[in-house]
Every structure is written in structure tokens, then in C-alpha cells.
């Protein structure tokens, strides 16, 4: 019995030791795999940096590219400029592709990089693209609240409809627009209540106003982007209350003291139907800047706060017309000095100039809603993809060329 017990104990000890050895071995392999992954990830990121340099080489020199001709000496041109074809394509076709290029021709495992450049479809104008103000953006309701505050629409549930119901008009406007713009058939909910209008709500309204709306003028939700601001008149809330768009009395059925008079969203001059939803600080109005959280204080709506917000927006616009102190020789006829025009950091430039000239502070939260693009610059979209074995890494950016240098409006990895 004792011999048997000793044998079992020995076998058990050997088994435990084997498990421990295997666990150490597995952990070592796992750690080795993690180290390889981290190394490869860093290497593929460096490929993106290499692609950025290639893209900049094309962007800086593309304006000098000559138009293609049948008798051009391709070999000689390539010897003179490795990227002449890409520059030519960008200048005359508004887009080009570089690669895939092997980082080290002698090492097939060194990874490849590919760069795609095109003239950006985003306009440099300061208008806020209304197509971006819907539920795909986490902050869409905040921005709508800011806009409707300025229009004079209450945030409270105190608006009486013509049939005697009491609603939150801000929520109704936001919900109707969101349902018109998004691609689903579910009514938008705000604070747990249905606030929008899908096809059945449109149909019901048209039935109630059968004599007022011609058959060809009956539209349901677009479930996509609008291409003209005039299309807003098809959104149900604006059909019911057209003064919200064009200006006038929103609720003419009320006693005069209870009537709400507004300027109208279209009259505010803040919207466009193109762009990425950010305001270009080098080409915008005070009204457009007042749609930006961090410039307009969305948590307070009293008159003092509104006044401070307006002062901040006015400072941003006025500072463009003041020559920066470090440039003491004004150019003939020049009236504008854009932010970031003389430095790659437009945000710091704007903070410094507005603080020095008007003693205003701009909240950091505003930065993601803003961009700075000179009026006369072409903006490019650039996509860089690095690939190493089964791993890839992509960066997307918007940029422009100023004084022989590529300057970045945005960079996203």
C-alpha cells in the first residue's frame, strides 16, 4: 500500500510539474506573440508615415505638372521626377493613386504603402451642413437646441398646437428632421416619447389637409441627404409651421400675446447642404459660429450668456480683419489674415489672437466643430494605407498646400 501511495504521489507531482512547465511555455509563446504583434503594429504605422511623405511630395509639386502629350518621353520624365504621372493625374483629373509600393525592394516582407489623393468634395465655406445634424452624430440634438434657442423656440413642453395639444416644439422639430433624414422607419424618441414623423404621420396629415395640398406636392421622408435647402419645406414640422423656415408668426391661431414670432431658419443664413459639419473659421459668419458648442453655451440660455457667446463669435470674425502683430508690413489691398495662414497650428493662432485683441476665451470643446481653410486653397482628401503581412493600418486626412508646405485640416487614424 505504501509503495502504491508513493508511486501515485510521484506521478501526481510529475503531472503538476508538467502542467506548470506547459503553462510557462504557453505564457512565453503568448508573450512572444504579443511582442511580435506590437512590433508589426509599430512597423505598419511607420508605413503610414512613409505614405504621408510620398503624398506630400506629390501635393507640393502637382501644380507644375505638364499636360500629357503623345510625344512625351516617359522614361526621361520619370528619371527627372519619379512622381510625375501622379502629379499629372492630380492636376488634370483631380485624383491620383500611389502604389502599392514595397518599402524595401530587397525585402518582400518589408510591407507596402498605398496613397490615394483627390480634391475634397467638402466645401471650404463656413455654412453648417444640415445633412450632418441627425442621429448618426452623437451631438446632433445639442446643436439643434443651440440653433432653436437662437430662433426663439422654448426648450419646455409649453407649445399649444392648433388642436389643443401641448408639445415640446424643439423636440418635434428635431424628431421630424431626424426621421426625414435617417434611413429607418422608426419614429424618433426623445426623453422616451415619440417626437418625429415617419410615412404614416405624413399620410395622416395629408388626409387631414386633402384640399390644401396637391397630389404632386405630397412627400414623405427622404431617408437620405437633401441637395437643396428648399427641400426643408417638405419636412412635416415645417409644413405645419412654415414660419419656422421663412419667418413670421409660428402659431397665428393663438391670442397675440401668446404668439411666437421668429426670423426663420433660412433667414438665419447658417445652413448649407455640403461639407463635413464643421465651420470654417476663415470663411464664416457670427451666426454660423453661434451654432458651435464651446462658443455658444448650450447649458444656459439667459441674455447675459447669449451676449458673451456673441462677443466670442464676433471676436473670431473681427480678428481675421486685424493684421497679426508679428507681420508689421501690410500687403497692398489686403483685408484678411486667416487663422493658420502663417502657422500650422490654426487653433493656437486663433486662441492667441482673439485673446490679445478682444480678451475672450474659447472653450476647448469647440475645436472639433471647427476647421481653418484659406479661402483660396484647394482642399484635398488623402487616404494612406500601410500593409504588413496580414495587418493593415489606414489614416485619412484633409489638407491643403500653403507656401510650399502641406498643412492638415484634419487627421484620423
Secondary structure, DSSP 4 states (H G I P E B T S, - for coil): -HHHHHHHHHHHHHHHHHHHHHHHHHHHHHHHHHHHHHHHHHHHHHHHHHHHHHHHHHHHHGGGPPPP-TT--HHHHHHH-TTHHHHHHHHHHSEEEEEEEES-TT-TTS-EEEEEEEE-SS--S--EEGGG-STTSTTHHHHHHHHHHHHT--SSS-EEPTTS-EE-HHHHHHHHHHHHHSSS-SPPEETTEE-S--HHHHHHHHHHTTTTS-GGG-----SS--SSGGGGGGSHHHHH-THHHH-EES-TTS-GGG--EE--TGGGT-EESSS-S-EETTS--HHHHTTSBTTB-TT--SHHHHHHHHHHHHHHHHHTTS--TT--SPPTT-----TTSSSS-HHHHHHHHHHHHH-----GGGGGGEE---TTPPPEEEEEEEEETTEEEEEEEEEEEETTEEEEEEEE-
